[in-house]
Amino acid sequence: MLVRTQFAVIALLLTACGGESSSSSESAAKWTVDSVPTLSIGADEGDNLEAGFERLTGATRLPDGSVLVGDLGATPLRIFGADGAFVRTVAREGKGPGEITYLARLFRCGDAIISYDIDGRRLIRWTFDGTRVREFQFTVPDGQQIPYTSACNADGRFAHVGWGARRVLQAGYHRDTVPVWRADSAEAPPTMFDSVPSSERWGQTDEGRVVGTRPLPFAKQPLTGISGVRIYIATGDADGVRVYGLDGRRLPNILMASASTPVTPEDIRDLTEREVLEEGESSRGYVERELGSITFPETKSATSQLIVDANGLLWLRPSVAAGSTRAEWQVMDSAGKLLATLSLPAALEIFEIGTDYILGREIDLAAGVPLLKSYRLRRAQP
């Protein structure tokens, strides 16, 4: 029988100057989202043939209510109307000007939209109507090629966490220490201000030779967020979420008080089906062999998603127990005070949180398609 882990709330312990205080869920508001999405776009819509997605990697709502969607398919950037109807293609797959080969991330930085193509490490700045402005690359510290994870705020400032020593591949489990840096814009020079544990990774082998590395499923992965006044870095470790000023000055951590969530056979079965769905049924044998060679962690990372919303508030989602249909989120202000709790679909990966909506990706395992969904957000007062 599956034992569902019960999560405690995230508490903030302020330890500066010897002081100490904590946030209580009793004073937090219960925010809600409507059970039915206001927008759902996916390949199962027979009258919307342009809505097929391969692997959604980002989305942002535009000022007119339409949505710019990032995907790994043949049309990496497309605009859909507020009603979900296809409007037009912004970028096609390719290596030419304004084309994208592998869209890893879509950043919304205030009035700027930036796509990040891993192939060539190219960033493209776009206007809201989908016009290409220019192409460039992140400027990174010595020893780094690209950031591992990044976030921007409404002022266009960026926070980045680096990669480990990628050239030193190891078989099986490995983890490195990586730099953290900030930049006043996507194109500005980096300013390093800390180092943190990197992604927990698994070195893949073929006939005894190390051939690659991948994030270790369910394990600790760096997560990054930045508001108008704070930078947040979560590594999944016991020290919780690291907090910094925009100048890189270290502030008290947000400590995670949630119980550990075990990795179960059901988790591994679900992971297998998701990877087969993304790669295609013909890949099942390869996926099963690869996952069968991995030694999974006993427990999941403490934090599975971190995002800063349009109001500059920090949203945190602890890891979810296998079989759960809901995930319990916590929302905090810049001082670390717990403002609200929120229950969302466990399958929802959030791309963007506006003042009154949540936009993200859900995988419909029954239909075998990824869906872009938007839900109405209701911010109740405590």
VOPAGU-2260 file (C-alpha; in pm, 1 decimal, decimal comma):
REM VOPAGU-2260
SITE   aa  ch    i         X         Y         Z
SITE  MET   A    0       0,0       0,0       0,0
SITE  LEU   A    1     130,2     344,4     -88,7
SITE  VAL   A    2     203,6     554,2     215,3
SITE  ARG   A    3     145,2     916,7     127,6
SITE  THR   A    4     388,1    1156,0     287,2
SITE  GLN   A    5     226,3    1445,4     466,4
SITE  PHE   A    6     404,0    1776,5     418,1
SITE  ALA   A    7     456,0    2029,2     689,7
SITE  VAL   A    8     455,3    2391,0     589,5
SITE  ILE   A    9     773,6    2573,3     501,2
SITE  ALA   A   10     887,7    2785,4     792,7
SITE  LEU   A   11    1122,3    3078,7     789,4
SITE  LEU   A   12    1369,4    3099,0    1077,0
SITE  LEU   A   13    1532,6    3437,8    1105,9
SITE  THR   A   14    1869,4    3393,9    1274,2
SITE  ALA   A   15    2033,8    3729,6    1205,8
SITE  CYS   A   16    2163,0    3907,5    1519,0
SITE  GLY   A   17    2075,3    3604,2    1725,1
SITE  GLY   A   18    1704,7    3659,5    1667,4
SITE  GLU   A   19    1467,1    3387,6    1558,7
SITE  SER   A   20    1110,8    3384,6    1431,4
SITE  SER   A   21     893,9    3156,2    1224,5
SITE  SER   A   22     599,4    3174,3     987,6
SITE  SER   A   23     284,1    2987,1    1073,0
SITE  SER   A   24      32,8    2835,8     833,9
SITE  GLU   A   25    -239,9    2951,9    1072,3
SITE  SER   A   26    -191,8    3310,7     952,1
SITE  ALA   A   27    -161,0    3218,1     584,2
SITE  ALA   A   28    -444,0    3275,6     339,8
SITE  LYS   A   29    -586,8    2987,0     140,1
SITE  TRP   A   30    -553,1    3087,8    -222,0
SITE  THR   A   31    -733,3    2884,4    -486,5
SITE  VAL   A   32    -747,4    2819,1    -858,3
SITE  ASP   A   33   -1057,9    2724,8   -1052,2
SITE  SER   A   34   -1087,6    2350,6   -1110,9
SITE  VAL   A   35   -1153,2    2403,3   -1483,9
SITE  PRO   A   36    -875,3    2575,6   -1682,4
SITE  THR   A   37    -959,1    2895,8   -1865,9
SITE  LEU   A   38    -730,4    2783,8   -2148,3
SITE  SER   A   39    -622,6    2438,1   -2266,1
SITE  ILE   A   40    -425,5    2386,9   -2585,7
SITE  GLY   A   41    -315,5    2046,5   -2707,6
SITE  ALA   A   42    -288,6    1810,3   -3003,4
SITE  ASP   A   43    -616,7    1634,4   -2929,5
SITE  GLU   A   44    -814,1    1929,5   -3067,0
SITE  GLY   A   45    -930,7    1829,3   -3414,3
SITE  ASP   A   46   -1026,3    2184,6   -3512,6
SITE  ASN   A   47    -692,0    2332,3   -3405,2
SITE  LEU   A   48    -435,5    2137,7   -3604,2
SITE  GLU   A   49    -155,1    2384,4   -3528,6
SITE  ALA   A   50    -181,7    2309,1   -3155,9
SITE  GLY   A   51      32,4    1994,6   -3156,3
SITE  PHE   A   52     329,5    2010,6   -2919,7
SITE  GLU   A   53     631,9    1785,0   -2893,6
SITE  ARG   A   54     770,7    1900,0   -2558,0
SITE  LEU   A   55     658,8    2230,1   -2409,3
SITE  THR   A   56     948,9    2428,0   -2259,6
SITE  GLY   A   57     794,0    2767,3   -2182,5
SITE  ALA   A   58     505,1    3007,1   -2229,2
SITE  THR   A   59     412,4    3364,0   -2144,7
SITE  ARG   A   60      90,1    3561,8   -2166,0
SITE  LEU   A   61     116,1    3873,9   -2383,0
SITE  PRO   A   62     -50,0    4209,8   -2305,1
SITE  ASP   A   63    -341,7    4143,6   -2543,7
SITE  GLY   A   64    -423,6    3812,8   -2371,4
SITE  SER   A   65    -264,9    3591,0   -2635,6
SITE  VAL   A   66       5,3    3338,3   -2540,9
SITE  LEU   A   67     355,5    3286,1   -2682,0
SITE  VAL   A   68     444,1    2917,2   -2652,3
SITE  GLY   A   69     787,0    2751,3   -2665,0
SITE  ASP   A   70     823,2    2390,4   -2786,1
SITE  LEU   A   71    1090,3    2145,7   -2904,6
SITE  GLY   A   72     902,8    2063,3   -3225,0
SITE  ALA   A   73     938,9    2191,4   -3580,8
SITE  THR   A   74     781,0    2526,8   -3483,9
SITE  PRO   A   75     954,4    2621,5   -3157,7
SITE  LEU   A   76     770,5    2952,6   -3108,6
SITE  ARG   A   77     401,0    3005,0   -3180,5
SITE  ILE   A   78     136,4    3254,6   -3074,3
SITE  PHE   A   79    -214,7    3143,6   -2976,6
SITE  GLY   A   80    -507,7    3372,9   -2908,2
SITE  ALA   A   81    -674,3    3417,1   -2571,4
SITE  ASP   A   82    -930,7    3160,8   -2691,4
SITE  GLY   A   83    -657,2    2906,6   -2773,6
SITE  ALA   A   84    -684,1    2946,3   -3150,5
SITE  PHE   A   85    -359,0    2941,3   -3347,0
SITE  VAL   A   86    -249,0    3291,0   -3457,4
SITE  ARG   A   87      89,3    3250,9   -3621,1
SITE  THR   A   88     433,9    3093,8   -3613,7
SITE  VAL   A   89     710,9    3314,2   -3473,9
SITE  ALA   A   90    1014,5    3087,1   -3520,6
SITE  ARG   A   91    1072,2    2762,8   -3707,0
SITE  GLU   A   92    1329,0    2493,8   -3643,7
SITE  GLY   A   93    1671,0    2565,5   -3790,3
SITE  LYS   A   94    2003,7    2743,4   -3747,3
SITE  GLY   A   95    1939,4    3054,8   -3953,8
SITE  PRO   A   96    1854,5    3405,7   -3829,9
SITE  GLY   A   97    1541,1    3392,5   -3617,0
SITE  GLU   A   98    1534,0    3011,1   -3622,9
SITE  ILE   A   99    1572,7    2784,5   -3319,2
SITE  THR   A  100    1712,4    2431,8   -3300,4
SITE  TYR   A  101    1660,0    2336,3   -2933,6
SITE  LEU   A  102    1450,5    2577,0   -2728,0
SITE  ALA   A  103    1555,2    2510,3   -2369,2
SITE  ARG   A  104    1393,4    2811,1   -2202,2
SITE  LEU   A  105    1166,6    3104,9   -2269,7
SITE  PHE   A  106    1233,4    3404,3   -2042,6
SITE  ARG   A  107     985,0    3682,8   -1973,3
SITE  CYS   A  108    1179,9    3975,8   -1829,9
SITE  GLY   A  109     931,5    4258,7   -1796,7
SITE  ASP   A  110     883,7    4401,0   -2146,8
SITE  ALA   A  111    1142,5    4165,3   -2298,5
SITE  ILE   A  112    1098,2    3809,6   -2421,1
SITE  ILE   A  113    1415,1    3603,8   -2466,5
SITE  SER   A  114    1440,0    3254,5   -2613,7
SITE  TYR   A  115    1738,7    3036,1   -2524,4
SITE  ASP   A  116    1857,6    2789,3   -2788,3
SITE  ILE   A  117    2106,8    2537,3   -2649,4
SITE  ASP   A  118    2240,2    2475,1   -2999,8
SITE  GLY   A  119    2498,3    2748,9   -3044,0
SITE  ARG   A  120    2407,1    2888,5   -2698,7
SITE  ARG   A  121    2202,9    3152,5   -2879,7
SITE  LEU   A  122    1961,9    3391,5   -2715,2
SITE  ILE   A  123    1712,5    3587,7   -2923,6
SITE  ARG   A  124    1526,9    3892,9   -2797,5
SITE  TRP   A  125    1170,0    3925,2   -2931,4
SITE  THR   A  126     903,1    4193,4   -2923,0
SITE  PHE   A  127     551,4    4108,4   -2806,6
SITE  ASP   A  128     432,8    4077,5   -3166,4
SITE  GLY   A  129     701,5    3818,3   -3240,1
SITE  THR   A  130     954,1    4039,1   -3420,1
SITE  ARG   A  131    1316,9    3937,2   -3377,6
SITE  VAL   A  132    1526,9    4217,3   -3226,1
SITE  ARG   A  133    1877,0    4067,4   -3204,7
SITE  GLU   A  134    2075,8    3754,0   -3121,1
SITE  PHE   A  135    2347,1    3724,3   -2856,5
SITE  GLN   A  136    2494,1    3494,2   -2589,5
SITE  PHE   A  137    2514,3    3498,3   -2212,8
SITE  THR   A  138    2845,6    3627,0   -2079,4
SITE  VAL   A  139    2964,3    3367,9   -1826,9
SITE  PRO   A  140    3245,7    3342,8   -1568,9
SITE  ASP   A  141    3574,2    3177,2   -1659,5
SITE  GLY   A  142    3540,7    2800,1   -1671,1
SITE  GLN   A  143    3169,1    2807,4   -1754,2
SITE  GLN   A  144    3020,3    2752,5   -2099,1
SITE  ILE   A  145    2652,2    2809,2   -2027,1
SITE  PRO   A  146    2438,1    2848,0   -1713,2
SITE  TYR   A  147    2270,9    2536,3   -1576,6
SITE  THR   A  148    1967,0    2731,7   -1461,0
SITE  SER   A  149    1871,9    3098,9   -1489,0
SITE  ALA   A  150    1596,6    3343,0   -1398,4
SITE  CYS   A  151    1522,5    3708,7   -1474,1
SITE  ASN   A  152    1310,0    3975,4   -1309,4
SITE  ALA   A  153    1087,5    4248,7   -1450,4
SITE  ASP   A  154    1384,1    4489,0   -1464,4
SITE  GLY   A  155    1579,3    4251,8   -1690,8
SITE  ARG   A  156    1833,5    4144,5   -1426,0
SITE  PHE   A  157    1945,4    3781,8   -1430,2
SITE  ALA   A  158    2059,7    3527,7   -1171,1
SITE  HIS   A  159    2245,2    3214,9   -1285,3
SITE  VAL   A  160    2372,6    2887,3   -1141,9
SITE  GLY   A  161    2657,0    2721,4   -1331,6
SITE  TRP   A  162    2737,8    2372,1   -1453,6
SITE  GLY   A  163    2972,6    2130,5   -1283,2
SITE  ALA   A  164    3296,3    2009,4   -1437,9
SITE  ARG   A  165    3127,2    1871,9   -1751,0
SITE  ARG   A  166    3451,6    1757,5   -1909,9
SITE  VAL   A  167    3528,5    1528,4   -1616,1
SITE  LEU   A  168    3262,6    1263,1   -1668,5
SITE  GLN   A  169    3215,5     996,6   -1404,9
SITE  ALA   A  170    3022,5     672,4   -1408,1
SITE  GLY   A  171    2725,2     662,4   -1174,6
SITE  TYR   A  172    2649,4     923,0    -911,1
SITE  HIS   A  173    2843,2    1248,5    -900,0
SITE  ARG   A  174    2797,6    1607,0    -783,0
SITE  ASP   A  175    3012,0    1917,8    -808,2
SITE  THR   A  176    3027,4    2268,5    -661,0
SITE  VAL   A  177    2930,8    2544,0    -904,5
SITE  PRO   A  178    2938,9    2924,7    -917,2
SITE  VAL   A  179    2641,0    3154,3    -875,0
SITE  TRP   A  180    2644,0    3489,7   -1053,8
SITE  ARG   A  181    2424,6    3784,0   -1137,1
SITE  ALA   A  182    2408,4    4021,8   -1432,3
SITE  ASP   A  183    2231,6    4353,9   -1476,8
SITE  SER   A  184    2092,0    4232,3   -1810,2
SITE  ALA   A  185    2101,7    3921,3   -2026,3
SITE  GLU   A  186    2404,1    4063,8   -2208,6
SITE  ALA   A  187    2585,0    4222,0   -1911,4
SITE  PRO   A  188    2912,1    4084,6   -1767,8
SITE  PRO   A  189    2879,3    3837,9   -1479,0
SITE  THR   A  190    2938,4    3914,3   -1112,3
SITE  MET   A  191    3001,1    3599,2    -907,9
SITE  PHE   A  192    2877,6    3611,6    -549,1
SITE  ASP   A  193    2857,4    3253,4    -417,4
SITE  SER   A  194    2901,3    2884,7    -497,0
SITE  VAL   A  195    2652,4    2605,0    -430,2
SITE  PRO   A  196    2621,2    2228,0    -474,4
SITE  SER   A  197    2536,9    2144,0    -834,0
SITE  SER   A  198    2283,9    1912,3    -988,7
SITE  GLU   A  199    2303,1    1554,5    -860,7
SITE  ARG   A  200    2387,5    1360,5   -1176,7
SITE  TRP   A  201    2423,0    1008,0   -1309,1
SITE  GLY   A  202    2706,3     918,7   -1547,2
SITE  GLN   A  203    2583,8     692,1   -1828,6
SITE  THR   A  204    2805,6     411,8   -1957,6
SITE  ASP   A  205    2824,4     189,7   -2264,9
SITE  GLU   A  206    3039,2    -122,1   -2246,1
SITE  GLY   A  207    3222,2      23,6   -1949,0
SITE  ARG   A  208    3287,6     361,5   -2114,0
SITE  VAL   A  209    3130,1     682,4   -1981,9
SITE  VAL   A  210    2927,3     828,6   -2268,8
SITE  GLY   A  211    2719,9    1099,1   -2102,6
SITE  THR   A  212    2557,1    1238,9   -1792,8
SITE  ARG   A  213    2200,4    1323,2   -1696,3
SITE  PRO   A  214    2025,4    1471,7   -1393,9
SITE  LEU   A  215    1961,6    1194,4   -1143,2
SITE  PRO   A  216    1582,4    1152,8   -1138,4
SITE  PHE   A  217    1410,5    1264,9    -816,0
SITE  ALA   A  218    1741,8    1396,4    -679,9
SITE  LYS   A  219    1856,6    1747,1    -589,6
SITE  GLN   A  220    1865,3    2005,1    -870,8
SITE  PRO   A  221    1944,8    2378,0    -846,1
SITE  LEU   A  222    1642,9    2607,5    -878,7
SITE  THR   A  223    1671,0    2982,9    -932,9
SITE  GLY   A  224    1437,8    3279,7    -889,8
SITE  ILE   A  225    1481,3    3656,7    -881,5
SITE  SER   A  226    1239,5    3932,9    -781,1
SITE  GLY   A  227    1284,7    4308,0    -776,2
SITE  VAL   A  228    1467,7    4285,5    -441,0
SITE  ARG   A  229    1584,1    3926,1    -383,0
SITE  ILE   A  230    1767,2    3635,4    -546,8
SITE  TYR   A  231    1664,8    3282,3    -444,5
SITE  ILE   A  232    1869,0    2963,4    -495,1
SITE  ALA   A  233    1739,0    2623,0    -383,8
SITE  THR   A  234    1961,5    2316,4    -416,0
SITE  GLY   A  235    1731,8    2065,8    -245,7
SITE  ASP   A  236    1964,5    2034,7      53,1
SITE  ALA   A  237    1884,4    2065,4     422,2
SITE  ASP   A  238    1986,1    2431,8     434,3
SITE  GLY   A  239    1668,1    2520,0     243,3
SITE  VAL   A  240    1646,6    2816,9       8,0
SITE  ARG   A  241    1943,0    3054,3      -1,7
SITE  VAL   A  242    1841,1    3419,7     -10,6
SITE  TYR   A  243    2046,8    3715,1    -137,7
SITE  GLY   A  244    2002,0    4083,1    -207,9
SITE  LEU   A  245    2034,5    4192,5    -568,7
SITE  ASP   A  246    2393,1    4291,1    -486,6
SITE  GLY   A  247    2468,4    3929,8    -387,6
SITE  ARG   A  248    2470,5    3998,5     -13,3
SITE  ARG   A  249    2376,0    3682,5     178,5
SITE  LEU   A  250    2054,8    3698,2     383,7
SITE  PRO   A  251    1898,3    3441,0     619,0
SITE  ASN   A  252    1790,7    3117,4     451,2
SITE  ILE   A  253    1435,4    2996,3     418,6
SITE  LEU   A  254    1451,1    2662,6     598,4
SITE  MET   A  255    1252,6    2366,4     468,9
SITE  ALA   A  256    1053,6    2194,6     743,1
SITE  SER   A  257     878,7    1938,8     522,7
SITE  ALA   A  258     907,9    1564,2     573,4
SITE  SER   A  259    1117,1    1364,6     327,1
SITE  THR   A  260     929,6    1196,2      44,0
SITE  PRO   A  261    1039,8     842,5     -47,1
SITE  VAL   A  262    1110,8     732,9    -403,9
SITE  THR   A  263     881,6     437,4    -473,2
SITE  PRO   A  264     842,8     179,0    -752,2
SITE  GLU   A  265     532,8     373,3    -858,3
SITE  ASP   A  266     748,8     684,7    -905,0
SITE  ILE   A  267     986,4     492,2   -1130,2
SITE  ARG   A  268     699,8     345,3   -1335,3
SITE  ASP   A  269     553,1     694,5   -1382,1
SITE  LEU   A  270     894,9     829,4   -1482,7
SITE  THR   A  271     934,5     551,6   -1738,4
SITE  GLU   A  272     597,5     626,8   -1896,9
SITE  ARG   A  273     668,1    1001,2   -1912,9
SITE  GLU   A  274    1003,5     948,6   -2082,7
SITE  VAL   A  275     853,1     700,8   -2330,4
SITE  LEU   A  276     578,5     954,1   -2403,7
SITE  GLU   A  277     834,8    1225,5   -2474,0
SITE  GLU   A  278    1066,7    1007,2   -2683,3
SITE  GLY   A  279     806,6     788,6   -2855,7
SITE  GLU   A  280     693,3     429,5   -2801,5
SITE  SER   A  281     979,3     297,6   -3014,2
SITE  SER   A  282    1217,2     418,3   -2742,5
SITE  ARG   A  283    1061,3     206,6   -2465,9
SITE  GLY   A  284    1333,7     -57,9   -2464,3
SITE  TYR   A  285    1611,1     200,6   -2445,4
SITE  VAL   A  286    1433,1     401,4   -2173,6
SITE  GLU   A  287    1372,2      91,6   -1962,3
SITE  ARG   A  288    1734,2     -21,9   -1994,2
SITE  GLU   A  289    1869,2     323,6   -1909,0
SITE  LEU   A  290    1646,3     373,6   -1605,8
SITE  GLY   A  291    1715,1      16,3   -1499,8
SITE  SER   A  292    2085,9      98,6   -1474,0
SITE  ILE   A  293    2033,4     393,2   -1237,9
SITE  THR   A  294    2057,9     379,6    -859,9
SITE  PHE   A  295    1779,5     615,8    -754,6
SITE  PRO   A  296    1795,7     817,4    -431,6
SITE  GLU   A  297    1593,7     688,9    -138,1
SITE  THR   A  298    1412,6    1020,6     -98,6
SITE  LYS   A  299    1321,2    1306,9    -329,8
SITE  SER   A  300    1465,4    1655,4    -328,3
SITE  ALA   A  301    1294,3    1878,0     -72,7
SITE  THR   A  302    1190,4    2133,8    -335,8
SITE  SER   A  303    1057,5    2040,2    -678,5
SITE  GLN   A  304     981,2    2388,4    -816,4
SITE  LEU   A  305    1060,6    2750,3    -732,1
SITE  ILE   A  306     915,9    3050,0    -913,7
SITE  VAL   A  307     874,9    3424,3    -853,9
SITE  ASP   A  308     535,1    3561,9    -955,9
SITE  ALA   A  309     432,6    3888,8   -1119,5
SITE  ASN   A  310     400,8    4053,6    -775,7
SITE  GLY   A  311     753,9    3951,8    -673,4
SITE  LEU   A  312     636,9    3679,7    -434,3
SITE  LEU   A  313     824,8    3351,9    -393,5
SITE  TRP   A  314     635,2    3029,3    -467,8
SITE  LEU   A  315     773,1    2694,3    -347,9
SITE  ARG   A  316     650,8    2342,6    -416,2
SITE  PRO   A  317     781,6    2053,9    -204,6
SITE  SER   A  318     822,1    1717,8    -373,9
SITE  VAL   A  319     501,4    1521,6    -426,6
SITE  ALA   A  320     438,9    1165,2    -312,3
SITE  ALA   A  321     377,4     901,1    -579,1
SITE  GLY   A  322      13,1     875,7    -677,4
SITE  SER   A  323     -77,1    1222,7    -546,9
SITE  THR   A  324    -309,2    1423,8    -768,4
SITE  ARG   A  325    -253,7    1753,2    -582,8
SITE  ALA   A  326      58,1    1947,4    -484,9
SITE  GLU   A  327      67,8    2189,6    -191,6
SITE  TRP   A  328     243,8    2518,8    -269,3
SITE  GLN   A  329     355,5    2791,6     -27,8
SITE  VAL   A  330     380,2    3163,0    -115,9
SITE  MET   A  331     616,4    3400,7      68,6
SITE  ASP   A  332     701,0    3768,3      61,2
SITE  SER   A  333    1053,9    3907,4      27,0
SITE  ALA   A  334    1104,4    3891,3     405,0
SITE  GLY   A  335    1025,6    3519,5     405,1
SITE  LYS   A  336     682,1    3553,4     568,3
SITE  LEU   A  337     440,2    3280,8     466,1
SITE  LEU   A  338     147,9    3460,8     300,8
SITE  ALA   A  339     -56,3    3183,3     145,3
SITE  THR   A  340     -89,3    2815,8      70,2
SITE  LEU   A  341    -232,7    2676,1    -248,2
SITE  SER   A  342    -333,7    2333,1    -380,0
SITE  LEU   A  343    -263,8    2275,7    -750,4
SITE  PRO   A  344    -270,4    1974,3    -982,4
SITE  ALA   A  345      39,8    1765,2    -912,3
SITE  ALA   A  346      97,8    1719,6   -1286,1
SITE  LEU   A  347     118,8    2095,7   -1347,1
SITE  GLU   A  348     465,0    2240,1   -1416,1
SITE  ILE   A  349     430,8    2617,5   -1387,5
SITE  PHE   A  350     585,5    2849,4   -1646,4
SITE  GLU   A  351     438,8    3181,7   -1530,5
SITE  ILE   A  352     227,0    3323,3   -1248,6
SITE  GLY   A  353      40,7    3648,1   -1315,0
SITE  THR   A  354    -169,9    3852,8   -1078,1
SITE  ASP   A  355    -479,0    3643,4   -1153,4
SITE  TYR   A  356    -362,9    3340,5   -1354,9
SITE  ILE   A  357    -123,8    3045,7   -1355,9
SITE  LEU   A  358      17,8    2922,0   -1686,9
SITE  GLY   A  359     190,6    2587,0   -1723,4
SITE  ARG   A  360     228,1    2243,2   -1875,9
SITE  GLU   A  361      44,4    1923,0   -1796,1
SITE  ILE   A  362     107,3    1582,5   -1951,0
SITE  ASP   A  363    -209,7    1397,4   -2044,7
SITE  LEU   A  364     -85,6    1039,2   -2009,2
SITE  ALA   A  365    -417,4     892,9   -2122,3
SITE  ALA   A  366    -416,3    1084,5   -2450,6
SITE  GLY   A  367     -39,7    1079,0   -2482,8
SITE  VAL   A  368      -3,7    1455,2   -2539,2
SITE  PRO   A  369     141,8    1757,8   -2356,9
SITE  LEU   A  370    -111,3    2033,2   -2286,9
SITE  LEU   A  371     -67,1    2403,1   -2219,1
SITE  LYS   A  372    -313,4    2513,5   -1951,1
SITE  SER   A  373    -402,2    2837,6   -1778,7
SITE  TYR   A  374    -600,3    2853,6   -1453,5
SITE  ARG   A  375    -770,2    3149,4   -1287,8
SITE  LEU   A  376    -590,9    3239,3    -963,1
SITE  ARG   A  377    -784,0    3380,7    -667,6
SITE  ARG   A  378    -566,6    3556,5    -408,8
SITE  ALA   A  379    -778,2    3559,3     -93,5
SITE  GLN   A  380    -681,8    3777,8     202,0
SITE  PRO   A  381    -582,4    3609,0     531,9
